[in-house]
């Protein structure tokens, strides 16, 4: 008998999806922590470059989850 309340709820695919989402969130969370420092450094060179970097960071966050969802849908059809 499992003492954890979610033991019977998560199957293998659900657990793997949760682990992947947690890993991605942690990676982007750490990167977001350093984002202001990087943007200030880039802003001293070019404000446009700093803006582009910030925009690319946000787009990359959504791109990773979009690609993961697309991959999941493709694998589900097989």
C-alpha positions in Angstrom: 0.0 0.0 0.0 1.4 3.4 -1.0 1.3 6.1 1.6 1.2 8.9 -0.9 -2.2 10.1 -2.0 -1.3 10.3 -5.7 0.2 6.8 -6.1 -2.9 5.3 -7.6 -3.7 8.4 -9.8 -0.5 8.8 -11.9 0.2 6.3 -14.6 3.6 6.2 -16.4 2.7 8.7 -19.1 1.3 11.2 -16.6 4.3 10.9 -14.3 6.7 11.4 -17.2 4.8 14.5 -18.4 4.8 16.0 -14.9 8.5 15.4 -14.6 9.2 16.9 -18.0 7.1 20.0 -17.1 8.8 20.4 -13.8 12.2 20.2 -15.4 11.3 22.8 -18.0 9.8 25.1 -15.4 12.9 24.8 -13.2 15.3 25.5 -16.1 13.3 28.5 -17.2 12.9 29.7 -13.6 16.7 29.7 -13.1 17.2 31.4 -16.4 14.5 34.0 -15.5 16.3 34.7 -12.2 19.4 35.8 -14.2 17.4 37.5 -17.0 17.5 41.0 -15.6 21.2 40.9 -15.1 21.8 39.7 -18.7 19.3 42.3 -20.0 21.0 45.1 -18.1 24.4 44.0 -19.5 23.0 43.9 -23.0 21.2 47.2 -22.5 24.5 48.9 -21.8 25.5 47.8 -25.4 22.2 48.3 -27.1 18.6 48.7 -25.8 17.3 47.0 -28.9 19.5 44.0 -28.3 18.3 43.7 -24.7 14.6 43.9 -25.9 15.2 41.3 -28.5 16.8 39.0 -25.9 13.9 39.4 -23.5 11.4 38.7 -26.2 13.3 35.7 -27.4 13.4 34.3 -23.9 9.6 34.6 -23.5 9.0 33.1 -26.9 11.4 30.2 -26.2 9.4 29.4 -23.0 6.2 29.0 -25.0 7.9 27.3 -27.9 9.3 24.5 -25.7 5.8 23.7 -24.3 4.3 23.9 -27.8 6.9 21.5 -29.2 6.3 19.1 -26.3 2.6 19.1 -26.8 3.0 18.6 -30.5 5.3 15.7 -29.9 2.8 14.2 -27.4 0.0 14.4 -29.9 2.1 12.8 -32.6 3.1 9.9 -30.3 -0.4 9.4 -29.1 -1.6 8.7 -32.7 0.7 5.7 -33.1 
